[in-house]
Amino acid sequence: MAVINVTGGDVAILSLGNSSTLAEPDNAAVFQIPLLQDVSVSTAPGTVRYSTLDSTSSSAFTTVVENEITFNMLLDDDAFFGNAGVTDNSVATNGLWSTSNSKTEVFFSISFEGDTAASGGYYLEGKGFIGGLAPSASIDGAVWLSPGSIIVNGDLTKQTL
């Protein structure tokens, strides 16, 4: 068993693209979200609980799994509002705000151990919709911060670089 150490700053990476290939962590045209403070992967099966007259305990069965990616970041102009100079990845061109506002489905990956084949690390990939953006600023913080989420549409799939 090996602990995945993220203190190097180059291992926990959230990448976005308008295709699954463009969202792969080692793709040259990938849009990596800069200035992440944290990122979380949540997967939870839905459940239905029921009781019967012949038992003193309730029972349950599972339904569909709901997946979500959540994160917090410092705002970066290009990441949040888009970079018109990027022509091969529309998520990077339009930025997080416009992509979320237009309800555009995106492809994403979360790399656990870096973004190069040399790392041999794992990553999860999927597709979904950006939401939960809520930029805020305060005099004490001196920078714009925003939470965000990706509401996953379908399964999360494990891959290896």
trRosetta pair geometry for C-beta under 8 A, 3 or more apart (Angstrom, degrees):
i j d omega theta_ij theta_ji phi_ij phi_ji
4 11 7.0 -174 174 149 98 142
4 112 5.6 -38 -160 163 160 102
4 113 6.0 -103 -139 -80 113 92
5 8 6.8 81 116 -13 96 95
5 11 7.5 97 92 28 54 163
6 9 7.8 89 163 -64 67 26
6 11 5.2 -134 -121 69 66 116
6 12 4.7 14 -137 -20 128 116
8 11 5.8 77 60 -17 108 108
10 13 7.4 7 -175 -59 47 114
10 114 6.0 32 127 -114 88 80
10 115 7.5 -96 170 10 87 96
11 111 6.9 -130 179 120 48 96
11 112 6.8 -5 160 149 95 35
11 113 5.3 -20 -156 -136 107 28
11 114 5.0 -38 -113 -54 68 62
11 119 7.7 164 -120 -148 87 147
11 121 7.3 -180 -153 -108 93 169
12 36 7.0 -125 110 97 100 142
12 39 5.8 178 162 39 114 120
12 110 7.5 -7 -165 -176 68 91
12 111 7.1 177 -139 85 23 69
12 112 6.8 6 -101 -132 66 39
13 25 5.9 102 89 -134 129 113
13 32 5.6 -40 -170 -142 108 115
13 33 8.0 156 -171 44 61 76
13 36 7.9 172 -123 12 38 146
13 109 8.0 14 102 104 90 89
13 110 7.1 165 82 -154 49 46
13 111 4.2 5 52 46 100 111
13 114 7.4 51 -4 -149 126 18
13 115 5.4 -21 44 -58 165 113
14 32 7.1 122 78 -157 50 62
14 33 4.5 -11 82 29 106 121
14 36 6.1 124 15 -81 113 146
14 39 5.4 -180 -50 -111 119 149
14 69 7.2 138 -126 166 122 138
14 71 6.1 -50 -35 -74 163 157
14 108 6.8 -14 -170 -168 81 114
14 109 7.8 169 -151 86 40 48
14 110 5.5 -11 -100 -104 67 79
15 23 5.4 141 116 -166 97 62
15 24 7.3 -35 105 96 148 13
15 25 5.3 179 -5 -98 150 59
15 27 7.9 134 170 42 146 100
15 30 4.6 -14 -162 176 126 123
15 31 6.5 132 -162 71 67 50
15 32 5.1 -35 -98 -94 81 66
15 33 7.4 -146 -84 -3 30 77
15 108 6.4 152 84 -157 55 62
15 109 4.8 -5 58 56 106 90
15 110 7.7 -175 21 -79 74 33
15 111 7.0 46 -7 -14 114 104
15 115 7.5 113 -52 -117 136 125
16 23 5.9 -32 -159 -115 20 96
16 30 7.6 128 55 -173 36 76
16 31 4.7 -41 67 76 84 109
16 33 6.8 67 -7 -47 108 94
16 89 7.8 120 106 171 76 123
16 91 4.6 -121 130 133 114 156
16 92 7.5 157 85 -53 101 74
16 106 5.2 -11 -160 169 105 135
16 107 7.1 136 -160 78 54 53
16 108 5.2 -22 -100 -100 66 83
16 130 8.0 11 -121 -67 146 122
17 20 7.3 143 80 -106 121 6
17 21 7.2 -109 124 79 156 48
17 22 2.8 172 -165 104 140 96
17 23 3.6 -137 26 -55 107 68
17 24 7.7 -16 3 8 149 54
17 27 7.2 14 -71 73 152 149
17 29 7.4 85 -118 110 119 91
17 30 6.0 -71 -60 -126 116 64
17 31 6.2 156 -76 18 62 94
17 89 5.4 -79 -130 -140 76 111
17 91 6.0 -146 -124 20 17 131
17 106 7.0 136 66 -171 31 87
17 107 5.1 -31 70 69 82 102
17 108 7.6 164 23 -84 68 39
18 22 6.0 13 43 58 59 149
18 89 6.1 168 6 -158 96 57
18 90 4.4 48 -52 39 148 99
18 91 5.4 -179 -50 -23 80 91
18 104 7.9 -36 -117 158 95 125
18 106 6.7 -66 -95 -127 48 70
18 107 6.9 82 175 18 6 98
19 22 4.7 89 54 9 82 103
19 23 7.1 -157 89 -7 43 89
19 107 5.9 -19 132 14 14 146
20 23 5.8 -63 -149 38 33 110
20 24 7.3 54 151 -45 62 87
20 107 4.7 -141 -86 -153 48 154
20 125 6.6 78 -153 165 95 134
20 127 7.4 -70 -81 -63 89 106
21 24 6.0 -32 -162 -5 38 114
21 27 6.3 121 156 -97 66 147
22 27 5.8 -157 -139 119 32 159
22 29 5.5 -57 -135 97 91 106
22 30 6.1 157 171 -96 58 58
22 31 7.6 26 154 -1 103 86
22 88 7.4 -173 -117 138 126 88
22 89 5.2 162 -176 -109 137 102
22 91 7.9 154 121 21 130 114
22 107 6.9 112 65 67 85 124
23 27 7.4 59 51 26 14 139
23 30 6.4 95 -136 -129 21 98
23 106 7.5 126 -85 161 131 84
23 107 3.9 -136 -16 115 146 98
23 108 5.3 -125 -159 -103 136 14
23 109 5.0 142 145 -11 92 93
23 125 6.5 126 110 -141 119 107
24 27 4.5 100 67 -26 91 108
24 30 6.5 -116 71 -79 50 127
24 109 6.0 64 -119 -19 29 156
24 123 8.0 125 -151 82 60 150
24 125 7.4 -19 -95 -96 62 140
24 159 7.9 -82 -127 112 92 158
25 30 6.5 91 -137 -148 22 176
25 32 7.9 63 -140 -91 69 107
25 109 5.3 -115 -46 105 83 136
25 111 4.1 74 -101 -62 154 130
25 114 7.7 122 149 124 141 43
25 115 4.0 -135 160 -130 103 84
25 123 5.4 -172 -18 -75 131 164
25 161 6.4 -62 68 -90 120 117
26 30 7.7 97 59 -12 12 141
26 115 5.5 163 -78 166 61 73
26 116 5.8 107 -111 -114 110 34
26 117 6.0 47 -112 -41 165 76
26 161 5.8 114 -31 -143 129 108
27 30 4.3 115 70 -43 94 98
29 88 4.6 -74 -145 104 142 125
29 89 5.2 165 156 -42 99 115
30 89 7.2 121 -130 -97 17 157
30 109 7.9 -50 -143 39 135 116
30 115 7.8 -147 67 -160 153 133
31 79 7.7 142 176 -123 104 80
31 86 7.6 75 -90 177 107 162
31 89 5.2 -177 -38 132 108 145
31 91 5.2 -146 33 93 156 106
31 92 3.8 -163 -97 -67 127 103
32 115 7.4 -50 -90 -83 137 160
33 36 5.7 78 107 -61 105 104
33 71 7.1 71 111 128 157 163
33 73 6.2 -92 161 -96 115 152
33 79 6.0 97 -139 -155 63 137
33 96 7.8 57 -115 -68 108 129
34 73 7.6 103 91 -162 48 123
34 76 4.9 46 69 -31 118 159
34 79 5.6 -147 31 -46 92 144
35 73 5.2 96 101 -169 86 89
35 74 3.9 -84 162 54 133 95
35 75 7.6 -54 87 30 146 9
35 76 5.6 155 13 -43 130 110
35 79 7.7 -158 33 25 104 156
36 39 5.7 -12 -176 -42 138 104
36 71 5.8 -59 -140 -168 104 123
36 72 7.4 105 -164 78 62 51
36 73 5.2 -46 -104 -98 47 93
37 71 7.7 135 51 177 71 77
37 72 4.4 -43 58 96 116 99
37 73 6.1 -170 1 -93 84 32
37 74 6.9 103 -46 -26 102 77
37 145 7.7 6 -16 -142 145 109
38 71 6.4 -175 92 -145 55 60
38 72 5.3 30 43 36 87 100
39 69 6.9 -10 -171 -174 95 95
39 70 7.3 164 -154 88 48 47
39 71 4.4 -8 -104 -101 73 100
39 110 6.4 -177 144 -137 140 123
40 69 7.1 160 82 -158 53 49
40 70 4.8 -7 55 59 103 92
40 71 7.2 -174 18 -73 68 53
41 67 7.7 -18 -173 -164 80 95
41 69 5.9 -16 -105 -106 63 75
41 110 6.2 -162 -70 65 119 163
41 124 6.4 86 -123 41 150 158
41 156 7.2 95 -165 -131 120 165
42 67 6.8 156 89 -155 62 47
42 68 4.7 -8 61 60 110 87
42 69 7.5 -173 22 -80 78 28
42 70 6.8 30 -7 0 118 104
43 65 5.9 4 -174 179 92 118
43 66 7.6 167 -151 84 46 44
43 67 4.9 -7 -104 -104 79 83
43 156 6.5 -101 -83 20 127 135
44 65 6.8 155 80 -156 32 70
44 66 5.4 -19 66 60 87 89
44 67 7.9 166 22 -81 61 41
45 62 4.2 -15 158 -153 134 122
45 63 7.0 147 174 56 82 48
45 64 7.5 -172 -149 112 65 23
45 65 4.9 -45 -95 -96 62 75
45 66 7.8 143 -115 15 15 69
46 62 6.6 117 74 -168 54 65
46 63 3.8 -40 86 64 112 101
46 64 5.4 28 17 58 122 60
46 65 7.2 -147 -3 -87 75 24
46 66 6.3 78 -52 -16 92 103
47 60 4.9 -2 -173 -172 116 122
47 61 7.1 158 -151 81 69 31
47 62 5.6 -42 -96 -105 70 57
47 63 6.8 -167 -80 10 17 85
48 60 6.6 155 77 -152 44 69
48 61 5.7 -12 56 59 94 80
48 63 6.2 73 -21 -34 100 113
49 58 5.1 25 -177 157 106 133
49 59 7.1 156 -153 83 61 38
49 60 4.9 -31 -97 -93 67 89
50 58 6.6 159 80 -163 26 90
50 59 5.8 -25 66 65 78 87
50 60 7.5 148 18 -92 68 40
51 55 7.0 -146 -161 74 70 99
51 58 4.8 -60 -79 -108 84 80
51 59 7.3 148 -94 17 36 75
52 55 5.2 59 64 20 92 103
52 59 7.3 13 -5 8 101 120
55 58 7.8 147 108 -80 119 21
55 59 7.3 50 86 -34 160 103
62 65 8.0 14 170 -68 119 73
65 155 7.7 58 71 -111 126 70
66 152 7.8 142 -179 58 51 101
67 126 6.9 -113 109 -145 147 176
67 128 7.9 -126 95 -72 100 142
67 152 3.7 -27 90 51 103 148
67 155 7.4 97 -9 -147 149 28
67 156 5.2 175 -145 -29 158 109
68 149 5.8 -12 -177 -170 106 116
68 150 6.9 163 -161 79 57 56
68 151 6.0 -19 -114 -113 91 50
68 152 6.0 -138 -82 0 36 94
69 108 6.8 -114 20 112 163 153
69 110 6.6 -176 -126 -52 132 134
69 128 7.4 157 19 54 106 150
69 149 6.3 152 84 -161 57 60
69 150 4.1 10 52 45 109 103
69 152 6.8 97 -11 -53 88 100
70 132 7.0 -48 -127 101 87 169
70 147 6.9 -12 -172 -175 96 102
70 148 7.2 163 -155 89 53 47
70 149 4.7 -20 -102 -102 70 89
71 147 7.1 156 88 -160 45 58
71 148 5.3 -16 64 63 90 91
71 149 7.3 165 20 -85 69 42
72 145 6.7 4 -177 -178 98 104
72 146 7.3 177 -150 93 59 38
72 147 5.2 -35 -97 -102 76 65
72 148 7.5 157 -92 18 30 74
73 76 7.7 -63 154 -3 120 92
73 79 7.7 -92 145 115 150 147
73 145 7.2 166 88 -154 38 62
73 146 6.0 -18 62 63 82 80
73 148 6.7 -8 13 9 111 119
74 143 5.3 -11 -146 141 109 137
74 144 7.0 107 -167 80 62 61
74 145 6.0 -45 -104 -100 52 67
75 79 7.5 -163 -164 71 53 104
75 80 5.0 0 -156 -39 95 149
75 135 6.0 30 -66 -124 139 117
75 143 7.2 -178 35 164 83 89
75 144 3.9 -20 21 95 130 114
75 145 7.0 -137 -19 -85 86 16
75 146 5.8 70 -69 -2 96 112
76 79 4.1 59 71 19 108 112
76 80 6.2 155 67 -10 53 92
77 80 6.5 -75 -143 44 17 98
77 81 5.8 -37 -176 33 61 114
78 81 7.1 -70 -116 58 15 76
78 82 6.9 -51 -164 128 51 13
78 83 4.1 19 -152 -62 103 111
78 92 7.6 6 158 -171 98 83
78 95 7.1 -154 164 -97 37 102
79 92 7.9 -49 -113 -132 53 69
79 95 6.4 104 143 -139 25 83
79 96 6.1 21 150 -15 74 110
80 95 5.4 22 122 -174 24 120
80 96 5.3 -46 -126 41 46 106
80 97 5.6 48 171 -23 73 105
80 135 7.5 58 -149 -76 146 131
80 146 7.4 111 -110 20 125 151
81 95 4.5 -112 119 -101 10 174
81 97 6.0 -2 -96 28 51 127
81 98 7.5 72 -155 -16 44 104
82 86 8.0 -129 -175 42 73 112
82 92 7.2 114 -141 149 65 38
82 93 5.6 14 -162 143 108 35
82 94 4.7 -75 -99 169 132 13
82 95 3.2 -99 -47 -22 67 99
82 97 7.8 -98 -25 47 91 90
82 98 6.0 -7 -41 21 130 130
83 86 4.7 67 91 -2 104 107
83 92 5.8 -32 43 157 104 86
83 93 6.5 -87 69 -114 59 36
83 95 7.3 117 -11 -66 59 90
84 93 6.4 59 -114 -156 35 81
86 89 5.8 -42 158 52 121 86
86 92 4.2 -57 114 112 162 116
86 93 4.9 -139 83 -73 93 70
87 93 6.8 69 -100 -84 30 126
89 92 4.3 52 94 16 109 112
89 93 6.7 168 89 -16 55 87
90 93 5.0 -51 -140 38 41 118
90 94 5.8 24 165 -7 73 110
90 99 7.9 132 126 -96 84 107
90 104 7.8 -105 116 167 120 157
91 94 6.4 -63 -140 47 24 97
91 95 8.0 149 167 -32 52 5
91 96 8.0 35 180 -82 88 51
91 99 5.4 34 -135 -92 74 151
91 104 7.7 -166 -94 106 80 130
91 106 5.3 75 -96 -125 135 122
92 95 7.5 30 -168 -72 27 44
94 98 4.1 -118 172 87 98 124
94 99 5.1 122 100 -56 121 82
94 102 7.5 -56 177 17 150 136
94 104 7.6 66 78 27 160 155
95 98 5.3 80 62 21 87 98
95 99 6.6 -157 91 -7 40 96
96 99 5.8 -65 -143 41 26 110
96 100 6.0 23 162 -17 66 110
96 130 5.8 -148 -159 176 80 156
96 133 6.3 146 136 -90 114 140
96 148 6.7 -49 -174 -123 141 150
97 100 6.1 -63 -151 38 24 107
97 101 6.0 18 157 -16 64 114
97 133 6.4 -164 -100 134 66 167
98 101 5.5 -55 -136 42 31 112
98 102 5.9 20 165 -10 67 111
99 102 6.3 -63 -142 44 23 101
99 104 5.0 -85 -158 54 71 117
99 106 6.2 37 174 -57 134 126
99 130 5.5 60 106 29 104 139
100 103 7.5 24 175 -74 34 38
100 104 8.0 -76 -59 36 16 80
100 129 7.4 101 -128 169 64 80
100 130 4.1 -92 -83 98 90 103
100 131 6.0 146 -147 -87 112 40
100 133 5.6 173 34 0 173 129
103 129 6.3 -11 -155 -142 63 127
104 129 7.6 149 78 -126 34 80
104 130 8.0 7 65 21 77 102
105 127 5.7 36 171 167 107 110
105 128 6.8 -143 -148 138 79 7
105 129 6.0 -58 -103 -76 58 76
105 153 6.4 -50 -133 27 117 150
106 127 6.7 -175 93 -151 37 72
106 128 6.8 -27 59 68 76 53
106 129 7.2 122 17 -107 84 31
106 130 6.2 34 12 -32 134 99
106 150 7.3 -92 68 -131 112 117
107 125 7.2 9 179 -174 93 99
107 126 7.5 -170 -150 104 62 31
107 127 4.9 -38 -99 -97 62 87
108 125 6.8 178 93 -146 49 60
108 126 6.2 -13 59 64 87 69
108 127 7.0 144 14 -104 76 35
108 128 6.8 -40 13 35 122 95
108 150 5.7 -42 3 -139 162 170
109 123 4.9 33 177 156 109 130
109 124 6.7 165 -153 83 61 44
109 125 4.4 -23 -98 -95 86 85
109 159 7.5 -51 -134 44 121 129
110 123 6.0 174 83 -159 43 83
110 124 5.0 0 50 52 96 94
110 125 7.9 -172 19 -76 61 44
111 114 6.2 -92 152 79 129 20
111 115 5.3 -147 -14 -80 177 72
111 121 6.3 77 -173 103 91 129
111 122 7.9 157 -151 98 55 42
111 123 4.3 -36 -99 -97 58 116
111 161 7.4 38 -132 -52 113 125
112 121 5.7 -157 74 172 77 117
112 122 5.0 3 38 75 124 86
112 123 6.2 -170 3 -90 77 53
112 124 7.8 69 -35 -8 103 85
113 119 5.0 170 126 161 92 121
113 120 7.4 -37 107 79 136 55
113 121 2.5 -168 69 -118 110 138
113 122 6.3 71 11 31 112 61
113 161 7.8 -135 78 13 95 127
114 118 7.9 -57 117 76 146 78
114 119 3.4 -180 67 -85 130 161
114 121 5.3 134 42 5 81 142
114 161 7.3 -80 90 13 85 165
115 119 7.2 68 26 10 20 143
115 161 7.3 173 -160 -106 27 148
116 119 5.2 111 64 -9 74 96
116 161 6.7 96 105 163 24 146
117 120 7.2 42 171 -68 49 52
117 161 5.0 -154 -106 150 45 94
119 161 5.8 37 66 66 94 147
120 160 6.9 -6 -174 -178 58 103
120 161 6.2 -142 -114 71 14 93
121 160 7.3 -174 102 -148 27 66
121 161 5.4 28 53 16 66 119
122 158 6.1 -24 -163 -164 113 96
122 159 7.1 141 -158 78 61 44
122 160 5.8 -40 -100 -98 60 67
122 161 7.8 -130 -74 -4 14 82
123 158 7.8 150 82 -153 35 52
123 159 5.4 -24 67 66 82 94
123 160 7.7 151 21 -99 73 21
123 161 6.7 70 -5 -48 112 90
124 156 4.8 0 -175 -180 119 110
124 157 6.8 142 -157 68 64 38
124 158 6.0 -36 -99 -95 70 54
124 159 7.4 149 -105 19 20 81
125 156 7.2 145 67 -158 30 62
125 157 5.3 -31 62 63 83 93
125 159 5.7 20 -2 -2 115 128
126 150 8.0 139 85 130 110 130
126 152 5.1 0 133 -143 148 110
126 153 7.6 157 160 54 102 56
126 154 6.2 -177 -158 81 100 94
126 155 6.5 -147 -113 99 110 43
126 156 4.7 -60 -50 -103 131 58
126 157 6.5 146 -72 11 75 79
127 152 7.4 104 77 -153 37 65
127 153 5.4 -47 101 60 85 99
127 154 6.2 34 51 36 90 122
128 150 4.5 106 84 166 129 91
128 151 5.1 -172 -179 84 117 45
128 152 4.2 -81 -72 -109 137 32
128 153 4.7 160 -103 0 60 79
128 154 7.8 -142 -69 32 80 79
129 150 6.9 153 71 -156 32 61
129 151 4.9 -15 58 53 90 99
129 153 6.7 71 -16 -34 86 115
130 133 7.1 31 152 -36 101 111
130 148 6.6 -21 -164 -173 92 112
130 149 7.4 144 -157 82 47 47
130 150 5.9 -31 -94 -99 54 72
131 148 7.4 143 83 -164 33 65
131 149 5.2 -29 73 69 80 96
131 150 7.5 135 24 -105 75 24
131 151 5.6 22 16 -17 127 109
132 147 5.5 -70 150 117 107 97
132 148 5.2 135 87 -148 98 30
132 149 3.7 68 13 11 143 100
133 146 5.5 8 -156 176 71 131
133 147 7.4 -170 -119 83 29 56
133 148 5.2 16 -83 -102 69 90
134 146 5.9 159 64 -146 44 81
134 147 5.8 6 41 44 99 90
135 144 5.2 -2 -166 -176 109 112
135 145 7.1 151 -148 79 58 35
135 146 4.3 -38 -87 -79 60 113
136 144 7.2 151 74 -152 27 66
136 145 5.9 -27 63 65 79 84
136 146 7.0 140 12 -88 67 60
137 141 6.4 -145 -158 72 53 119
137 143 7.1 -132 -124 114 91 22
137 144 4.9 -46 -74 -95 102 65
137 145 7.3 145 -86 16 50 71
138 141 4.5 82 56 11 88 103
139 142 7.2 29 -175 -69 33 63
141 145 6.3 -79 174 -15 152 119
152 155 7.9 -49 157 138 125 4
152 156 6.4 -42 -148 -59 157 89
